[in-house]
Amino acid sequence: MRRFLALALAAVLALAALATVILPVPLEVPLMSAAGVLALRNSAGARRLYVRGRRRWPRAFRFPDRVLRPRFRALAKAVASV
């Protein structure tokens, strides 16, 4: 149940990020990052797609890899606990 709620929250955050594209405030990146972290932590399918993309385009995945390192896990846990 907790995993389903986390994935639903990730979907809501991703939709909110898409909705804020038209606003002049830079909210897209933090919202989409939080949605990505929640999805990767709670979905095996999302992890599989992430690894496949990382193998194909390694340079494009440098920043997300850096964010997902253990140093940022406190941030990821804070986002997951919301």
Backbone torsions as a table, in degrees:
resi	resn	phi	psi	omega
1	MET	NA	-41.9	-179.5
2	ARG	-63.7	-38.3	179.5
3	ARG	-66.3	-40.8	178.0
4	PHE	-63.4	-42.2	178.6
5	LEU	-65.2	-38.1	178.3
6	ALA	-65.7	-39.9	178.0
7	LEU	-69.1	-35.7	176.3
8	ALA	-66.0	-40.4	177.1
9	LEU	-65.0	-37.6	176.8
10	ALA	-62.9	-40.8	178.3
11	ALA	-65.5	-40.8	178.6
12	VAL	-65.0	-42.3	178.5
13	LEU	-64.8	-38.9	178.4
14	ALA	-65.7	-41.1	177.3
15	LEU	-66.7	-37.6	177.0
16	ALA	-65.2	-37.6	177.5
17	ALA	-64.1	-40.4	177.7
18	LEU	-67.2	-35.0	-179.8
19	ALA	-71.9	-27.9	-178.1
20	THR	-84.8	1.0	178.9
21	VAL	-61.8	-35.0	-177.5
22	ILE	-78.7	-14.1	179.5
23	LEU	-81.1	152.0	179.6
24	PRO	-81.2	10.9	-179.3
25	VAL	-102.4	139.0	-177.8
26	PRO	-82.1	71.0	179.9
27	LEU	-101.1	-8.7	-174.1
28	GLU	-63.5	-45.4	-174.1
29	VAL	-65.5	-48.4	178.6
30	PRO	-65.0	-38.3	179.9
31	LEU	-67.1	-43.6	-180.0
32	MET	-69.1	-34.8	177.1
33	SER	-64.5	-44.3	178.5
34	ALA	-63.2	-40.5	177.8
35	ALA	-64.0	-41.5	179.0
36	GLY	-64.4	-41.8	179.0
37	VAL	-64.0	-44.8	179.1
38	LEU	-62.4	-42.1	-179.4
39	ALA	-66.7	-42.6	-179.1
40	LEU	-68.1	-33.2	180.0
41	ARG	-74.5	-24.2	-170.6
42	ASN	-119.8	4.5	-177.4
43	SER	-137.3	122.2	178.1
44	ALA	-67.8	-35.9	178.8
45	GLY	-64.7	-40.2	178.1
46	ALA	-65.9	-38.9	177.4
47	ARG	-64.3	-40.0	178.9
48	ARG	-62.8	-45.2	177.9
49	LEU	-63.7	-38.5	179.6
50	TYR	-63.4	-45.1	-179.4
51	VAL	-66.4	-40.2	178.5
52	ARG	-63.4	-42.9	177.6
53	GLY	-67.3	-37.4	179.5
54	ARG	-65.7	-34.8	176.6
55	ARG	-69.5	-36.4	-176.8
56	ARG	-78.6	-41.0	-178.7
57	TRP	-126.3	76.6	-174.7
58	PRO	-63.5	-34.9	-178.7
59	ARG	-69.0	-33.0	-178.7
60	ALA	-71.0	-21.3	-175.8
61	PHE	-102.2	12.7	179.4
62	ARG	-65.6	-46.1	-178.5
63	PHE	-66.1	-47.9	177.5
64	PRO	-61.2	-35.3	177.0
65	ASP	-63.2	-38.8	179.2
66	ARG	-66.4	-39.0	-179.7
67	VAL	-69.5	-32.9	-177.0
68	LEU	-85.6	3.1	177.9
69	ARG	-67.2	161.8	-176.7
70	PRO	-58.3	-24.2	-179.2
71	ARG	-62.7	-30.3	-178.0
72	PHE	-99.0	9.9	-177.7
73	ARG	-66.2	-28.5	177.2
74	ALA	-63.9	-38.7	176.6
75	LEU	-65.6	-42.4	-179.7
76	ALA	-65.4	-38.6	177.9
77	LYS	-67.6	-36.6	178.2
78	ALA	-65.3	-39.6	177.9
79	VAL	-68.8	-38.2	-178.3
80	ALA	-70.5	-26.8	-177.4
81	SER	-81.8	-7.7	-179.7
82	VAL	-73.7	NA	NA
